[in-house]
Amino acid sequence: MTRLLLGISAGLAGLLLGGTAFSADLPGKFPGVTIDAKLIGGQQYEKLYERIPEWEKLTGAKVNILSKKNHFDLDKEIKSDIASNSITWCVGSNHTSFAPQYPGIYTDLAKLLPKEEIDAFVPSNVAAGTLDGKLVMLPRAQFDVSALYYQKSLYQDEAKKKAYKDKYGEELAPPDTFDEMAQQAEFFASPPDFYGTQYAGKEEAINGRFYEMVIADGGEYLDKDGKPAFNSEAGVKALDWFVNLYKAKAVPAGTTNYLWDDLGQGFASGTVAINLDWPGWAGFFNDPKSSKVAGNVGVKVQPKGSSGKRSGWSGAHGFSVTENCANKEAAASLVWWLTNEDSQKLEAAAGPLPTRTKVWEWDIEQAKSDPYKTEVLQAFQEAAKNAFPVPQTPEWIEISNAVYPELQAAILGDKTSKQALDDAAAKATQILQDAGKL
């Protein structure tokens, strides 16, 4: 955990032109420069961008945000830019799951920023943003692994505790396995007003959840030779978990169209009992201005699958600078600004996990007087022990885009789970063959 989540050193060295590390004090001076940027948008990401005007004032540069979209739509836009040879912008949001798809378009930040600043980050996060020896992404305070949020009052309700014991012969307690989570979701559900749980049902979101549950159920997504292996007994069990919850109406009917913001708003609305979700929502869920469950939120480590392993799909958000950028030094300064110690404290204060060592230390210290934040950090520190990335293939997102409609087909009852997974595996195999990987 310490290796995974902890690093900042003091001095801020600065800016040398010509592709070497900065020699003037960061953030530097760039009067008259405009940096075009394409950024991820959404509730948990927006607060950080309020720091951009301060960077503009300090540097004399301007930031022109061309796009602000969820990462799935941003990914499509970036691929369109690559196809049309129109990478004319400088700074882009990136993610460890998406970065392997973009070989060559992003520059090496290690040549633009002081070594001591890069060394200030958690080594594993820097490693995840390094491809073919190039640091293509500097991580923001958005290290992601999921833990379980739940409404505490449901587990304190004496009538519910008795009814659950009478029905299942077990004590009602926050679930520790996915089987228990599904059972409790069905128990708590009272559609259309209240649901036991929910899940994101499209794009990489559903494929990523499916992937981590295949691992938790003892299977493989890709085997040792890189061949799709998720159409297995473990894969069918994992997909059946989603299918059975949907059939039981324990999840909202629209869940196959949900992405992360829908889940965050759903749990905050007070109409969902249990929610497997990211750390960035922790502050939002416990804020009475945004959440009807504020003061009633419990958080614990993510559940185990049938193999005894916990799920742990993880990654990190960050920012990259394009090779085509005419002002790489200014762009790198902006990326540093959005990931520096002050920026990471700003994001971490709302729940997201930092990627700088000193900010982790600060975050833990701050939580001592806040029982909820302490519970959140303890849960996510435990969750992070089980973290694992997506398969490290540039075709991951392309495979996800082929697989998720098949997962949806099974959830909606149009195919059996085995049929859907066989069809998905055939599509994924073709993608990898076309890429020369098989």
Phi and psi in degrees as a GROMACS rama.xvg file:
@    title "Ramachandran Plot"
@    xaxis  label "Phi"
@    yaxis  label "Psi"
@TYPE xy
-62.2399  -44.5692  THR-2
-64.2288  -36.4997  ARG-3
-74.0568  -36.6713  LEU-4
-121.435  8.83559  LEU-5
-122.472  146.665  LEU-6
167.066  97.0376  GLY-7
-131.573  139.161  ILE-8
-102.596  165.341  SER-9
-73.6235  -75.4962  ALA-10
-53.4007  140.72  GLY-11
-101.819  98.7305  LEU-12
-76.7931  -175.464  ALA-13
-140.819  -136.513  GLY-14
-117.444  114.154  LEU-15
-109.056  135.127  LEU-16
-78.709  168.966  LEU-17
84.7156  25.3754  GLY-18
83.57  9.01979  GLY-19
-109.816  173.875  THR-20
-63.9971  149.568  ALA-21
-59.2836  145.625  PHE-22
-120.831  -13.6463  SER-23
-94.7477  164.848  ALA-24
-63.8719  133.459  ASP-25
-66.898  144.629  LEU-26
-86.4681  -1.08758  PRO-27
89.594  178.944  GLY-28
-124.258  125.219  LYS-29
-139.332  59.1507  PHE-30
-60.453  135.917  PRO-31
82.3684  -5.75561  GLY-32
-83.9613  138.193  VAL-33
-117.45  128.662  THR-34
-106.041  114.802  ILE-35
-82.2782  135.297  ASP-36
-135.598  147.933  ALA-37
-121.686  114.556  LYS-38
-121.637  152.982  LEU-39
-71.2948  140.045  ILE-40
-115.446  167.114  GLY-41
134.024  155.666  GLY-42
-46.6536  -49.472  GLN-43
-78.0227  -7.84913  GLN-44
-104.706  -16.2003  TYR-45
-74.0525  -35.1841  GLU-46
-56.9588  -37.1711  LYS-47
-58.9265  -36.1521  LEU-48
-69.062  -12.4866  TYR-49
-68.0125  -12.5703  GLU-50
-84.5802  -12.5773  ARG-51
-60.8891  -44.0228  ILE-52
-57.6163  -32.2977  PRO-53
-66.7341  -40.9192  GLU-54
-62.482  -41.4613  TRP-55
-60.7772  -41.9705  GLU-56
-65.8514  -39.5647  LYS-57
-72.8878  -34.2399  LEU-58
-101.358  -19.4013  THR-59
80.3215  1.39798  GLY-60
-92.9389  170.877  ALA-61
-125.997  151.071  LYS-62
-114.67  126.895  VAL-63
-112.093  106.135  ASN-64
-82.7434  110.484  ILE-65
-79.3586  -36.027  LEU-66
-143.336  148.131  SER-67
-144.365  99.3103  LYS-68
-139.002  166.447  LYS-69
-65.0187  160.91  ASN-70
-67.8212  -27.1122  HIS-71
-66.8795  -43.9176  PHE-72
-71.8953  -35.9983  ASP-73
-63.9265  -40.0919  LEU-74
-59.0213  -44.661  ASP-75
-61.8542  -39.8691  LYS-76
-66.7567  -41.86  GLU-77
-63.9621  -41.8348  ILE-78
-64.3424  -35.5239  LYS-79
-64.8105  -40.6118  SER-80
-62.5259  -40.2313  ASP-81
-64.0715  -45.3148  ILE-82
-63.4121  -34.6391  ALA-83
-95.5598  7.14166  SER-84
54.0826  45.7093  ASN-85
-125.208  42.0725  SER-86
-80.1574  84.0187  ILE-87
-106.883  -4.11206  THR-88
-91.3646  170.232  TRP-89
-109.298  -44.4529  CYS-90
-119.472  133.397  VAL-91
-133.7  143.468  GLY-92
-64.7002  146.355  SER-93
-141.925  173.517  ASN-94
-154.391  147.464  HIS-95
-61.7705  -25.5523  THR-96
-77.9588  -25.343  SER-97
-97.837  -29.3832  PHE-98
-55.3949  -38.5584  ALA-99
-62.6293  -14.0154  PRO-100
-77.6151  -16.104  GLN-101
-112.508  52.6557  TYR-102
-63.4797  129.644  PRO-103
94.0773  -19.8152  GLY-104
-86.7073  -17.171  ILE-105
-110.42  144.586  TYR-106
-87.9571  168.709  THR-107
-85.5622  107.7  ASP-108
-68.8115  -20.0539  LEU-109
-65.9975  -20.3707  ALA-110
-90.1656  -5.74095  LYS-111
-115.46  -15.6977  LEU-112
-123.756  152.411  LEU-113
-61.765  141.561  PRO-114
-57.4271  -38.655  LYS-115
-65.2005  -28.0268  GLU-116
-72.219  -40.7626  GLU-117
-67.336  -38.0939  ILE-118
-66.8716  -14.4766  ASP-119
-74.8593  -13.3265  ALA-120
-89.0206  157.571  PHE-121
-56.5879  123.917  VAL-122
-53.3549  -39.616  PRO-123
-67.7586  -31.8135  SER-124
-70.2677  -38.868  ASN-125
-65.4848  -40.8355  VAL-126
-61.8261  -38.3944  ALA-127
-68.2934  -25.465  ALA-128
-93.8878  7.58678  GLY-129
-107.147  120.355  THR-130
-125.218  128.953  LEU-131
51.4329  38.7337  ASP-132
81.0763  1.85332  GLY-133
-109.245  131.294  LYS-134
-80.2346  92.9627  LEU-135
-89.8078  -8.08058  VAL-136
-148.756  131.405  MET-137
-99.6044  123.019  LEU-138
-75.9437  136.084  PRO-139
-87.1193  -179.909  ARG-140
-80.0656  62.3935  ALA-141
-143.242  54.5432  GLN-142
-75.7493  128.314  PHE-143
-116.119  125.529  ASP-144
-149.42  147.545  VAL-145
-92.3093  145.812  SER-146
-129.438  176.811  ALA-147
-101.011  118.138  LEU-148
-95.0074  144.773  TYR-149
-152.411  157.055  TYR-150
-82.2076  113.009  GLN-151
-60.7537  -36.5847  LYS-152
-61.6819  -28.6521  SER-153
-63.4813  -33.3279  LEU-154
-88.0893  -5.82886  TYR-155
-104.797  -4.74359  GLN-156
-77.9534  115.77  ASP-157
-62.6754  -38.4634  GLU-158
-64.5016  -41.9014  ALA-159
-67.7701  -39.4218  LYS-160
-61.3136  -41.6805  LYS-161
-67.7085  -45.022  LYS-162
-62.2655  -38.6382  ALA-163
-67.906  -43.5056  TYR-164
-63.4701  -41.6778  LYS-165
-64.4057  -37.7954  ASP-166
-79.8345  -40.8475  LYS-167
-114.519  -8.86418  TYR-168
70.8073  21.6045  GLY-169
-131.638  154.743  GLU-170
-73.7728  143.66  GLU-171
-83.7612  115.398  LEU-172
-147.687  153.948  ALA-173
-50.5575  135.188  PRO-174
-67.5934  147.244  PRO-175
-113.482  -7.86157  ASP-176
-130.821  161.191  THR-177
-68.4012  -30.2349  PHE-178
-65.4136  -42.7253  ASP-179
-65.0528  -39.1928  GLU-180
-61.826  -43.7295  MET-181
-65.2785  -42.5457  ALA-182
-62.1335  -43.8066  GLN-183
-70.1697  -34.8414  GLN-184
-61.2199  -42.2899  ALA-185
-67.5946  -36.9332  GLU-186
-65.3431  -43.0878  PHE-187
-78.6704  -23.3201  PHE-188
-65.1129  136.489  ALA-189
-143.649  70.2907  SER-190
-67.2758  150.404  PRO-191
-94.9522  13.9979  PRO-192
-96.1467  -25.8851  ASP-193
-148.983  139.171  PHE-194
-126.765  149.847  TYR-195
-70.5646  -40.5884  GLY-196
-156.816  -165.987  THR-197
-162.915  165.23  GLN-198
-154.226  152.692  TYR-199
-72.3982  128.73  ALA-200
-112.576  16.5605  GLY-201
-149.735  173.931  LYS-202
59.0366  -159.484  GLU-203
-63.8958  -19.0618  GLU-204
-58.7497  -48.6641  ALA-205
-75.0769  -37.0749  ILE-206
-66.1016  -37.295  ASN-207
-66.4839  -42.2021  GLY-208
-63.3414  -44.0555  ARG-209
-59.7042  -45.8357  PHE-210
-54.7806  -49.8588  TYR-211
-68.9365  -28.6476  GLU-212
-76.4488  -31.7185  MET-213
-59.5466  -45.0779  VAL-214
-62.514  -44.7549  ILE-215
-64.8048  -26.263  ALA-216
-91.0315  10.6933  ASP-217
89.3896  10.2971  GLY-218
-101.555  -171.93  GLY-219
-126.905  147.943  GLU-220
-87.1017  -53.0469  TYR-221
-117.89  139.512  LEU-222
-81.8667  -175.07  ASP-223
-62.7924  -20.805  LYS-224
-94.2322  4.46071  ASP-225
81.345  13.438  GLY-226
-92.0005  137.833  LYS-227
-53.4895  130.039  PRO-228
-133.353  15.1601  ALA-229
-82.7573  -8.1175  PHE-230
-87.9804  59.2061  ASN-231
-121.661  -179.304  SER-232
-60.1283  -42.4835  GLU-233
-64.6021  -38.9794  ALA-234
-63.9854  -42.9623  GLY-235
-63.9693  -42.5791  VAL-236
-60.9061  -43.4469  LYS-237
-62.9459  -47.1498  ALA-238
-67.0939  -36.9449  LEU-239
-59.6423  -28.5695  ASP-240
-59.4585  -46.5636  TRP-241
-67.4744  -44.0564  PHE-242
-60.9111  -48.1398  VAL-243
-67.8497  -36.0978  ASN-244
-64.6222  -39.2732  LEU-245
-67.5155  -43.6569  TYR-246
-60.7622  -38.842  LYS-247
-78.1262  -2.67491  ALA-248
58.5291  31.6471  LYS-249
-84.0894  -10.4906  ALA-250
-121.558  156.799  VAL-251
-59.853  146.962  PRO-252
-60.2228  -29.8878  ALA-253
-86.867  9.85592  GLY-254
-61.7931  -26.319  THR-255
-70.212  -10.3618  THR-256
-106.817  4.15162  ASN-257
-81.3543  145.267  TYR-258
-122.72  -169.43  LEU-259
-62.652  -40.8077  TRP-260
-63.0517  -33.3417  ASP-261
-65.1342  -39.7236  ASP-262
-66.611  -43.3977  LEU-263
-60.3104  -47.077  GLY-264
-65.9901  -34.9535  GLN-265
-64.6003  -48.3923  GLY-266
-66.9991  -39.5222  PHE-267
-65.3612  -22.4231  ALA-268
-72.9967  -13.0494  SER-269
84.6788  9.15886  GLY-270
-105.896  12.5274  THR-271
-133.49  133.118  VAL-272
-78.9196  -47.7018  ALA-273
-131.194  137.593  ILE-274
-143.644  113.582  ASN-275
-82.8403  114.791  LEU-276
-154.497  177.293  ASP-277
-86.0806  160.22  TRP-278
-66.2006  -24.5083  PRO-279
-61.6743  -17.5626  GLY-280
-89.0048  -7.83447  TRP-281
-56.5902  -48.1335  ALA-282
-67.2884  -40.3876  GLY-283
-60.146  -43.5175  PHE-284
-65.7752  -28.5492  PHE-285
-103.972  13.667  ASN-286
-101.674  116.066  ASP-287
-60.6113  -18.9095  PRO-288
-74.0292  -24.3298  LYS-289
-118.448  -11.1526  SER-290
-139.638  133.329  SER-291
-80.7038  -8.98298  LYS-292
-103.724  10.0327  VAL-293
-54.6899  133.87  ALA-294
83.4328  -3.79137  GLY-295
-126.383  21.0658  ASN-296
-103.822  123.973  VAL-297
-104.551  153.449  GLY-298
-138.013  133.64  VAL-299
-144.963  168.391  LYS-300
-56.9118  151.639  VAL-301
-63.8731  157.303  GLN-302
-72.1448  165.752  PRO-303
-92.3602  149.775  LYS-304
-88.327  -172.728  GLY-305
-69.0421  -16.9578  SER-306
-83.3626  -8.67295  SER-307
93.7901  -9.23035  GLY-308
-82.0539  146.693  LYS-309
-87.777  152.746  ARG-310
-67.1955  166.261  SER-311
-175.054  24.5998  GLY-312
-51.1536  124.773  TRP-313
-140.909  168.196  SER-314
-177.656  -177.32  GLY-315
-142.432  140.365  ALA-316
-85.6115  155.787  HIS-317
-168.56  -165.387  GLY-318
-132.831  145.003  PHE-319
-127.003  161.14  SER-320
-119.119  132.215  VAL-321
-76.5774  151.773  THR-322
-64.7695  -29.8782  GLU-323
-80.2876  -6.29655  ASN-324
-61.6852  129.971  CYS-325
-76.791  -16.8925  ALA-326
-131.511  65.8004  ASN-327
-59.8684  -36.8961  LYS-328
-64.8316  -42.3156  GLU-329
-66.8144  -40.8779  ALA-330
-63.6648  -42.5352  ALA-331
-64.2888  -35.8678  ALA-332
-61.6264  -42.7637  SER-333
-63.4231  -44.2188  LEU-334
-61.701  -43.0573  VAL-335
-59.8693  -44.8107  TRP-336
-58.9979  -41.0551  TRP-337
-77.3433  -7.49952  LEU-338
-125.071  7.94433  THR-339
-75.259  -177.787  ASN-340
-61.1969  -43.8782  GLU-341
-64.5247  -41.2596  ASP-342
-64.9802  -40.1103  SER-343
-68.6239  -35.5409  GLN-344
-65.4559  -39.6003  LYS-345
-59.6511  -47.4758  LEU-346
-71.0859  -43.1634  GLU-347
-64.5757  -28.3531  ALA-348
-62.2115  -24.1343  ALA-349
-94.2137  -0.542409  ALA-350
124.953  -34.8093  GLY-351
-57.3684  151.849  PRO-352
-87.062  131.371  LEU-353
-73.2751  166.968  PRO-354
-123.279  10.1199  THR-355
-109.935  137.857  ARG-356
-58.3584  -50.5458  THR-357
-64.5863  -29.0995  LYS-358
-74.0888  -32.7067  VAL-359
-61.6247  -45.1093  TRP-360
-61.2099  -43.6443  GLU-361
-61.9151  -44.1418  TRP-362
-61.9404  -44.1739  ASP-363
-64.5111  -39.683  ILE-364
-65.4215  -42.82  GLU-365
-61.7788  -33.3717  GLN-366
-73.5215  -13.6388  ALA-367
-58.9899  -30.0224  LYS-368
-97.925  7.04212  SER-369
-128.875  99.4339  ASP-370
-57.2175  -38.7763  PRO-371
-66.1275  -46.7076  TYR-372
-63.5651  -36.6015  LYS-373
-61.6901  -44.363  THR-374
-61.6063  -42.3875  GLU-375
-60.846  -50.9577  VAL-376
-63.9668  -40.266  LEU-377
-63.7044  -42.1422  GLN-378
-64.2471  -44.7632  ALA-379
-77.5868  -27.9612  PHE-380
-63.4954  -41.8607  GLN-381
-67.07  -41.571  GLU-382
-60.9459  -38.6493  ALA-383
-67.0136  -22.6416  ALA-384
-63.73  -22.473  LYS-385
-101.568  8.54089  ASN-386
-69.0069  140.411  ALA-387
-147.461  145.296  PHE-388
-80.5004  174.608  PRO-389
-72.5375  162.995  VAL-390
-52.4355  132.874  PRO-391
-83.3844  67.3037  GLN-392
-125.59  137.863  THR-393
-60.3863  -16.7347  PRO-394
-88.18  4.3216  GLU-395
-53.7314  -49.4537  TRP-396
-69.1866  -39.7576  ILE-397
-61.544  -41.5188  GLU-398
-62.8612  -44.6596  ILE-399
-55.8856  -43.0317  SER-400
-66.1604  -26.0788  ASN-401
-84.7854  -32.9014  ALA-402
-80.2068  -39.7444  VAL-403
-62.5981  -34.8958  TYR-404
-63.3283  -28.982  PRO-405
-72.2161  -38.5017  GLU-406
-62.3453  -42.6345  LEU-407
-60.4557  -40.6492  GLN-408
-60.2006  -39.1796  ALA-409
-69.6797  -43.66  ALA-410
-60.5148  -40.2198  ILE-411
-81.7791  -4.10882  LEU-412
87.528  10.814  GLY-413
-81.0156  -22.2973  ASP-414
-140.955  157.749  LYS-415
-72.0974  161.52  THR-416
-60.5948  -42.3972  SER-417
-65.4747  -42.9207  LYS-418
-62.4896  -45.0357  GLN-419
-61.4498  -42.2555  ALA-420
-72.2313  -36.108  LEU-421
-62.697  -42.1094  ASP-422
-66.9375  -40.1413  ASP-423
-65.3133  -42.1755  ALA-424
-63.3184  -38.1305  ALA-425
-63.6341  -42.249  ALA-426
-65.5878  -43.4257  LYS-427
-65.1346  -39.1644  ALA-428
-61.204  -43.2285  THR-429
-62.6813  -41.1395  GLN-430
-59.4223  -45.6611  ILE-431
-69.956  -34.7236  LEU-432
-65.7224  -43.9857  GLN-433
-61.6272  -30.1566  ASP-434
-85.1414  -1.33324  ALA-435
76.8925  19.2072  GLY-436
-91.3159  -17.6667  LYS-437
